[in-house]
Amino acid sequence: MTRKVALVLVHHPVLSREGEVVTSAITNLDLHDIARSAFTYDVARFYVAHPVEAQRALALRIRSHWVEGNGARRIPDRKLAMSRLAVVESLDRAVEELEPPVELWATSAAAGAPRLGHGEARARLRSGHGSVALVFGTGWGLAPSIIERSAHVLEPIRSPRSDGYNHLSVRAAAAIILDRLLANES
């Protein structure tokens, strides 16, 4: 049995460049690009978690335009992808909506704890039951409180650059991780 997979894009608690816990803003590009990746890889749901009502309202207006409004009529493929988007106030609220038991798998490019490799993660997704929430952070990454409560932290996407530069957008990292975990093997 294959486990259900959901994505959760967290805007709080995340880190600032200085390492402080902050709340980041929702960006239109993240909504569109991650929703398209989620639909492409048949992810059950793409949650955007934000504690600020005005930010959630913005995300819902964008979703509505593409699912029910003029955008849905002009670009039907975008309607399909944006239909996977759900806007919630917190990671906990997203977890409540998933089929239990739910495991959190955090993503982080920061150095630290032992990591779950992509190959082993693929195997774990194909066995067991319940749901896996792949948790992505905005800003400069997830706050330690989310990393600590996660069942696993996925190995980061590593740059092949010799100078150490390794700073992908969250939407690029999400697409790469989805491909590594969910792509059909040839």
C-alpha positions in Angstrom: 0.0 0.0 0.0 1.3 3.5 -0.8 1.0 6.2 1.8 -0.8 9.4 1.0 1.5 12.3 0.7 0.7 16.0 1.3 2.8 19.1 1.2 2.7 21.7 3.8 4.4 25.1 3.1 4.9 26.7 6.5 5.2 30.5 7.0 5.4 30.4 10.8 7.5 29.4 12.7 10.3 29.9 10.2 13.8 31.5 10.5 15.0 34.9 9.4 18.4 35.4 7.9 19.7 36.1 11.4 18.2 32.9 12.8 15.3 34.5 14.6 11.8 32.9 14.6 9.6 35.0 12.3 6.5 34.9 10.1 7.1 35.2 6.4 4.8 36.5 3.7 2.9 34.3 1.2 4.2 34.7 -2.4 2.1 34.1 -5.5 4.9 32.2 -7.3 5.1 29.6 -4.4 1.3 29.0 -4.6 1.3 28.4 -8.4 4.6 26.5 -8.8 4.2 24.2 -5.8 0.5 23.5 -6.7 1.6 22.6 -10.2 4.3 20.3 -8.8 1.9 18.7 -6.4 -0.6 18.0 -9.1 2.1 16.7 -11.5 3.2 14.1 -8.8 -0.4 13.4 -7.7 0.1 14.7 -4.2 -3.1 14.5 -2.2 -3.1 18.1 -1.0 -0.9 21.1 -0.9 -1.4 23.1 2.3 -0.2 26.7 2.8 0.0 27.4 6.5 -0.1 31.0 7.7 -1.3 32.4 11.0 -2.2 35.9 9.7 -5.8 36.2 8.4 -5.0 38.8 5.8 -2.3 36.5 4.3 -4.7 33.5 4.2 -7.3 35.8 2.5 -4.8 36.7 -0.1 -4.0 33.1 -0.8 -7.7 32.2 -1.0 -8.3 35.1 -3.5 -5.5 33.8 -5.7 -6.9 30.2 -5.5 -10.4 31.4 -6.2 -9.3 33.2 -9.4 -7.7 30.1 -10.8 -10.3 27.6 -9.5 -13.6 29.4 -10.0 -12.8 32.7 -11.7 -11.6 34.0 -15.0 -8.3 32.1 -14.6 -10.2 28.8 -14.5 -11.8 29.5 -17.8 -8.7 30.8 -19.5 -6.2 28.1 -18.3 -8.0 24.9 -17.3 -4.8 23.1 -16.5 -4.0 25.7 -13.8 -7.5 25.1 -12.3 -6.6 21.4 -11.8 -3.4 22.3 -10.0 -4.7 25.1 -7.9 -7.6 22.8 -6.8 -5.0 20.9 -4.7 -4.3 24.1 -2.7 -5.8 24.4 0.8 -5.1 27.4 3.1 -4.9 26.8 6.8 -3.7 28.7 9.9 -1.1 26.3 11.0 0.8 23.1 10.4 -1.3 21.5 13.2 -4.5 22.3 11.3 -3.1 20.7 8.1 -2.2 17.5 10.1 -5.7 17.3 11.5 -7.1 17.0 7.9 -4.8 14.1 6.9 -5.5 10.4 7.2 -4.0 9.2 10.4 -1.5 8.2 11.5 0.5 11.2 10.1 4.2 11.4 10.0 5.9 14.8 9.5 9.0 14.7 7.3 10.8 18.0 7.5 13.0 19.5 4.8 16.1 21.5 5.7 19.3 22.5 3.9 20.9 23.3 7.3 23.6 21.0 8.6 22.7 18.9 11.6 20.8 15.8 12.5 20.9 12.4 10.8 18.9 12.5 7.6 16.5 10.2 5.8 17.9 9.6 2.3 15.7 9.9 -0.7 16.0 6.2 -1.6 15.0 5.1 1.8 12.2 7.7 1.9 10.8 6.3 -1.4 10.7 2.8 0.1 9.0 4.1 3.3 6.3 5.8 1.2 5.5 2.5 -0.6 5.0 0.7 2.7 3.0 1.4 5.8 -0.2 3.2 6.2 -1.5 6.7 7.0 -0.1 9.9 5.6 3.2 11.7 5.2 3.3 15.4 5.4 6.3 16.8 3.6 7.0 20.1 5.5 8.8 22.9 3.7 9.8 26.2 5.3 9.8 29.6 3.8 12.2 32.4 4.8 15.5 30.8 5.8 13.9 27.5 6.7 11.8 25.8 9.4 12.2 26.7 13.0 13.8 24.1 15.3 10.5 23.4 16.9 9.2 21.9 13.7 12.4 20.0 13.0 12.3 18.5 16.5 8.7 17.2 16.2 9.3 15.6 12.8 9.7 11.9 12.4 12.4 12.4 9.8 14.4 15.2 8.2 15.0 14.5 4.6 18.5 14.8 3.2 18.9 18.2 1.6 19.3 19.0 -2.1 23.1 19.4 -2.5 24.6 21.8 -5.0 27.4 20.4 -7.2 29.2 23.8 -7.0 32.7 23.8 -5.6 32.2 27.2 -3.9 29.4 25.9 -1.6 26.6 28.0 -3.0 23.3 26.1 -2.2 20.3 28.4 -1.9 17.3 27.1 -3.9 13.9 28.6 -3.8 11.4 26.6 -1.8 9.4 25.9 -5.0 12.5 24.5 -6.7 13.4 22.4 -3.7 9.9 21.0 -3.5 9.9 20.1 -7.2 13.2 18.3 -6.9 12.2 16.4 -3.7 8.8 15.4 -5.2 10.6 14.0 -8.3 13.1 12.1 -6.1 10.4 10.6 -3.9 7.4 10.1 -6.2 8.6 9.8 -9.9 7.9 6.5 -11.6 11.0 4.5 -12.0 11.8 3.5 -15.5 
